[in-house]
Amino acid sequence: MSTTQKPKATQIRFEGPDADVDRVSGDEIPQWYVYAADADSEPAGKVYTVRKSFAFAAALAGRMADERNLPLEIEAQPA
């Protein structure tokens, strides 16, 4: 049996925006990423993709940092 260890989260990362294409209208829309990261800033779990708004993504990142008692690293800006 193989034992793979999950990396330990040391920070919450908030990055973006990146461009994505709306599947219905074909318009270009921004998306941000929020995730718990290890010491090398690599994801240590689920990566949340937020297309709703910068404010929504910022609120998610803030809640995650508060709930997990981890520092928040912001590499994001509004679209």
C-alpha distances in whole Angstrom, upper triangle without the diagonal:
4,7,10,13,16,19,21,25,28,30,31,32,35,36,38,40,39,41,40,42,43,42,45,48,46,47,45,44,42,39,37,33,32,29,27,26,25,27,27,29,26,24,22,22,24,27,30,33,36,39,42,43,43,44,41,38,40,40,36,36,38,36,33,34,36,33,30,33,32,35,36,36,38,39,40,44,46,46
4,6,10,13,16,18,22,25,27,28,29,32,33,35,37,36,38,37,39,40,40,43,46,44,45,43,41,39,36,34,30,29,26,24,23,22,24,24,25,22,21,19,19,21,24,28,30,34,37,39,41,40,41,39,36,37,37,34,33,35,34,30,31,33,31,28,31,29,32,33,33,35,35,37,41,43,43
4,6,10,13,15,18,21,24,25,27,30,31,33,35,35,37,36,39,40,39,43,45,44,44,42,40,38,34,32,28,27,23,21,20,19,21,21,23,20,19,16,17,19,22,26,29,32,35,37,39,38,39,36,33,35,35,31,30,32,31,27,28,30,28,25,27,26,28,30,30,33,33,35,38,41,41
4,7,9,12,15,18,21,22,23,26,27,30,32,31,33,33,35,37,36,40,42,41,41,38,37,34,31,29,25,24,20,18,17,15,18,18,19,16,15,13,13,16,19,23,25,29,32,34,35,35,36,33,30,31,32,28,27,29,28,25,25,28,26,22,25,23,26,26,27,29,29,31,35,37,38
4,6,9,12,15,18,19,21,24,25,28,30,30,33,32,35,36,37,40,42,40,40,38,36,33,30,27,23,22,18,15,14,12,15,16,17,14,13,10,12,15,18,21,24,27,31,33,34,33,33,31,28,29,29,26,24,26,26,22,22,24,22,19,21,20,22,23,24,26,27,29,33,35,36
4,6,9,12,15,16,17,20,22,25,27,27,29,29,32,33,34,37,39,37,37,35,32,30,26,24,20,18,14,12,11,10,13,14,14,11,10,7,8,12,14,18,21,24,27,29,30,29,30,28,24,25,26,22,21,23,22,18,19,21,19,16,18,17,19,20,20,23,24,26,29,31,33
4,6,9,12,13,15,18,19,23,25,25,28,29,32,33,34,37,39,37,37,34,31,29,25,22,18,16,13,10,8,6,9,10,11,9,8,5,8,12,14,17,20,23,27,29,29,27,28,27,23,24,24,21,19,21,21,17,17,20,18,15,17,15,16,17,17,20,21,23,27,30,31
4,6,9,12,14,17,19,23,25,26,29,30,33,34,35,38,40,38,38,35,32,29,26,22,19,16,12,9,8,6,8,11,11,10,10,6,9,13,15,17,21,23,27,28,28,27,27,26,22,22,23,20,17,19,19,15,14,17,16,12,13,11,14,15,16,19,20,23,26,29,31
4,6,8,10,14,16,20,22,23,27,27,31,32,33,36,37,36,35,32,29,26,23,19,16,13,9,6,5,4,7,10,9,9,8,6,8,11,12,15,18,20,24,25,25,23,23,22,19,19,19,16,14,15,15,12,11,14,13,9,11,8,10,11,12,16,17,19,23,25,27
4,7,10,13,16,20,23,24,27,28,32,33,35,38,39,37,36,33,30,27,23,20,17,14,11,7,6,5,6,9,9,10,10,9,12,14,15,17,20,21,25,26,25,23,23,22,19,18,19,17,14,15,15,12,10,13,13,10,9,6,8,10,10,14,16,18,22,25,27
4,6,10,13,16,19,21,25,26,29,30,32,35,36,35,33,30,27,23,20,17,14,11,9,6,5,7,7,10,8,10,10,9,12,13,13,15,17,18,22,23,22,19,20,19,16,15,16,14,10,11,13,10,7,11,12,9,9,5,5,6,7,10,12,15,18,21,24
4,7,10,14,16,18,22,23,26,27,29,32,32,31,30,27,24,20,17,13,10,7,6,4,6,9,10,12,9,10,9,10,11,11,10,11,14,15,18,19,18,16,16,15,12,11,12,10,7,9,10,7,6,10,11,9,9,6,6,5,6,8,11,12,16,18,20
4,6,10,13,15,18,20,23,24,27,29,30,29,27,24,21,17,14,10,8,6,5,6,6,10,11,11,7,9,9,11,12,12,10,10,12,13,16,18,16,14,15,14,11,10,12,11,7,10,12,10,9,13,14,13,13,10,9,6,5,6,7,9,13,15,17
4,7,10,12,15,17,20,22,24,27,27,26,24,20,17,14,11,7,6,5,7,9,10,13,15,14,11,12,11,14,14,13,10,10,10,10,13,14,13,10,11,11,8,7,10,9,6,9,12,10,10,14,15,15,15,13,11,8,6,5,6,6,9,12,14
4,7,9,12,14,18,20,22,25,25,23,21,18,15,11,9,6,5,7,9,12,12,15,16,15,11,12,12,15,15,14,11,11,10,10,12,14,13,10,13,13,9,10,13,12,10,13,15,14,14,18,19,18,19,16,14,11,9,6,5,4,8,10,12
3,5,9,11,15,17,20,22,22,20,18,14,12,8,7,4,6,9,12,15,15,18,19,18,14,15,15,18,18,16,13,12,10,10,10,13,11,9,12,13,10,11,14,14,12,15,18,17,17,21,22,22,22,20,18,14,12,9,7,5,7,8,9
4,7,9,13,15,18,20,19,18,15,12,9,5,5,5,8,11,14,17,18,21,22,21,17,18,17,20,20,18,14,13,10,9,9,11,10,8,12,13,10,12,15,15,14,17,19,19,20,22,24,24,25,22,20,17,15,12,9,6,7,7,6
4,7,10,13,16,18,18,15,14,10,8,6,5,7,9,12,15,19,19,22,23,21,18,17,17,21,20,18,14,13,10,10,10,13,12,12,15,15,13,15,18,17,17,20,22,21,22,25,26,26,27,24,23,19,17,15,12,10,10,11,9
4,7,10,13,15,14,12,10,6,6,5,6,9,12,15,18,22,22,25,27,24,21,21,20,24,23,20,17,15,12,12,10,13,13,13,17,17,15,17,20,20,19,23,24,24,25,28,29,29,30,28,26,23,21,18,15,13,13,12,9
4,7,9,12,12,9,8,6,5,6,7,10,12,16,18,22,23,26,28,26,23,22,20,24,22,19,16,15,11,11,9,12,13,14,18,17,15,19,21,20,20,24,25,24,26,29,29,29,31,29,28,24,23,20,18,16,16,15,12
4,6,9,8,6,6,4,6,8,10,13,16,19,22,25,26,30,32,30,26,25,24,27,25,22,19,17,14,13,10,13,15,17,20,19,18,21,23,22,23,26,27,27,29,32,32,32,34,32,31,28,26,24,22,19,19,17,14
4,6,6,5,5,6,6,10,11,14,17,20,23,26,28,31,33,32,28,27,25,28,26,22,20,17,14,13,10,12,14,17,19,18,18,21,23,22,23,26,27,27,29,32,32,32,35,33,32,29,28,25,23,21,20,18,15
4,6,6,8,10,10,13,14,17,19,22,24,28,29,32,35,33,30,28,26,29,27,23,21,19,15,15,12,14,17,20,22,21,21,24,25,24,26,29,29,29,31,34,33,34,36,35,35,31,30,28,26,24,24,22,19
4,6,8,11,12,15,16,19,22,24,27,31,32,36,38,37,33,32,30,32,30,26,24,21,18,17,14,15,18,21,23,22,22,26,27,26,28,31,31,31,33,35,35,36,39,37,37,34,33,30,29,26,25,23,20
4,5,9,10,14,16,20,22,25,28,32,33,37,39,37,34,33,31,34,31,28,25,23,19,18,14,15,18,20,23,22,22,26,27,26,28,31,31,32,34,36,36,37,40,38,37,34,33,30,28,25,24,22,19
4,7,9,13,15,18,21,24,27,31,32,35,37,35,32,31,29,32,30,27,24,22,18,18,14,16,18,20,23,22,22,25,27,27,28,31,32,32,34,36,36,37,39,37,37,33,32,29,27,24,23,21,18
4,6,10,13,16,19,23,26,30,31,34,36,34,31,30,29,32,30,27,23,21,18,16,13,14,15,18,20,20,20,23,25,25,26,29,30,30,32,34,35,36,37,36,34,31,29,26,24,21,20,18,14
4,7,10,13,17,20,23,27,28,31,33,31,27,27,26,29,27,24,21,19,15,14,11,13,14,15,18,18,18,21,23,23,23,26,28,28,29,32,33,33,35,33,31,28,26,23,21,18,17,15,11
4,7,10,14,17,20,24,25,28,30,29,25,25,23,26,25,22,18,16,12,11,7,9,10,12,15,15,14,17,19,19,20,23,24,24,26,28,29,30,31,29,28,25,23,20,18,15,14,12,9
4,7,10,14,17,21,22,25,27,25,22,21,20,24,22,20,16,14,10,9,6,9,8,9,12,12,11,14,16,16,17,19,21,21,23,25,26,27,28,26,25,21,19,16,15,11,11,9,6
4,7,10,13,17,18,22,24,22,19,18,17,20,19,16,12,10,7,5,4,8,8,8,12,11,9,12,14,13,14,17,18,18,20,22,23,23,25,23,22,18,17,14,13,10,11,10,9
4,7,10,14,15,19,20,19,16,16,14,17,16,14,10,8,6,5,7,9,8,7,10,10,7,9,12,11,10,14,15,15,16,19,20,20,22,19,18,15,13,11,10,7,9,9,9
4,7,10,12,15,17,16,13,12,11,13,12,10,7,6,5,6,9,11,11,10,12,11,8,10,12,10,9,13,14,13,14,17,18,17,19,17,16,13,12,10,10,9,11,12,13
4,7,9,13,15,15,12,12,9,11,11,9,6,5,7,8,11,13,12,11,12,11,7,8,10,7,6,10,11,9,10,14,14,13,15,13,13,10,10,9,10,10,13,14,16
4,6,10,13,13,10,9,6,8,7,6,5,6,9,11,15,16,16,15,16,14,11,12,13,10,8,11,11,8,10,13,13,12,14,11,12,10,10,11,12,13,16,18,19
4,7,10,11,8,8,6,6,6,8,8,10,13,15,18,20,20,18,18,17,14,14,14,12,9,12,12,8,9,12,12,9,11,9,10,9,10,12,14,15,18,21,22
4,7,7,5,5,4,5,8,10,9,12,15,17,20,22,22,20,21,19,16,16,17,15,12,14,15,12,11,15,15,12,13,10,10,10,10,12,13,15,19,21,23
4,5,5,6,6,6,9,12,13,16,18,21,24,26,25,23,24,23,20,19,21,18,15,17,18,14,13,17,17,13,14,11,12,12,12,15,15,18,22,25,26
4,5,7,10,10,13,16,16,19,21,23,26,28,27,25,26,25,22,21,23,21,17,19,20,17,15,18,19,15,15,12,11,13,12,15,15,19,22,25,27
4,5,9,10,14,16,15,18,20,22,25,28,27,24,26,25,22,21,23,21,18,20,22,19,17,21,21,18,18,15,14,14,12,15,14,18,21,25,26
4,7,9,12,13,12,15,16,19,22,24,23,20,22,22,18,18,20,18,15,17,19,16,14,18,19,16,17,13,12,11,9,12,11,14,18,21,23
4,6,9,11,10,13,15,18,21,24,23,21,23,22,18,19,21,18,16,18,20,16,16,20,20,17,18,15,15,14,12,14,14,16,20,22,23
4,6,7,7,10,13,16,19,21,21,20,22,20,16,17,19,16,14,17,17,14,14,18,17,15,17,14,15,14,13,14,14,16,20,22,23
4,7,9,12,15,18,21,23,24,22,23,21,18,19,20,17,15,17,17,13,14,17,16,13,15,13,14,14,14,17,17,19,22,25,26
4,7,10,13,16,19,21,22,21,22,20,17,18,19,15,14,17,16,12,14,17,15,13,16,14,16,16,16,18,18,19,23,24,26
4,6,10,13,16,18,19,19,20,17,15,17,17,13,13,16,15,12,14,17,15,14,17,16,17,16,16,17,18,18,21,22,23
4,6,10,13,15,16,16,17,15,12,14,15,12,11,15,15,12,14,17,16,15,18,16,17,15,15,15,15,15,18,19,20
4,6,10,12,13,13,14,12,9,12,12,9,10,13,13,11,14,16,16,16,18,17,17,15,15,15,15,14,16,17,17
4,7,9,11,11,13,11,8,12,13,11,11,15,15,14,16,19,19,19,21,20,20,17,16,15,14,13,15,15,15
4,6,7,8,10,8,6,10,11,9,11,14,14,14,16,19,19,20,22,20,20,17,16,15,14,12,13,12,12
4,6,8,10,9,8,12,13,12,14,17,17,17,20,22,22,23,25,24,23,20,19,17,16,13,13,12,11
4,7,8,7,8,11,12,11,14,16,16,17,20,21,22,23,25,24,24,20,20,18,18,14,14,12,11
4,5,5,6,9,10,11,13,14,16,17,19,20,21,23,24,23,22,18,18,15,15,12,11,8,9
4,5,5,6,9,10,11,12,14,15,16,18,20,21,22,20,19,15,15,12,12,8,7,6,7
4,5,5,6,9,10,10,12,14,15,16,18,20,21,20,18,15,15,13,14,11,10,8,11
4,5,5,6,9,10,11,12,14,15,16,18,20,19,18,15,16,14,15,12,12,11,13
4,5,5,6,9,10,11,12,14,15,17,18,17,16,12,13,11,12,9,10,10,12
4,5,5,6,9,10,11,12,14,15,16,15,14,10,11,9,11,9,10,10,13
4,5,5,6,9,10,11,12,14,15,15,14,11,13,12,14,13,13,13,16
4,5,5,6,9,10,11,12,14,13,14,11,13,12,14,13,14,15,17
4,6,5,6,9,10,11,12,10,10,7,9,9,11,11,13,14,17
4,5,5,6,9,10,10,10,9,7,10,10,13,13,15,16,19
4,5,5,6,8,10,10,11,10,13,13,17,16,18,18,21
4,5,5,6,8,8,10,9,12,13,16,16,18,19,22
4,6,5,6,5,6,6,9,11,15,15,18,20,22
4,6,5,7,8,9,13,14,18,18,20,22,25
4,6,8,11,11,15,17,20,20,23,24,27
4,5,9,10,14,16,19,20,23,25,27
4,7,9,13,16,19,20,23,25,28
4,6,9,13,16,18,20,23,26
4,7,10,13,15,18,21,24
4,6,10,11,14,17,20
4,6,9,12,15,18
4,6,8,12,14
4,7,11,13
4,7,9
4,6
4
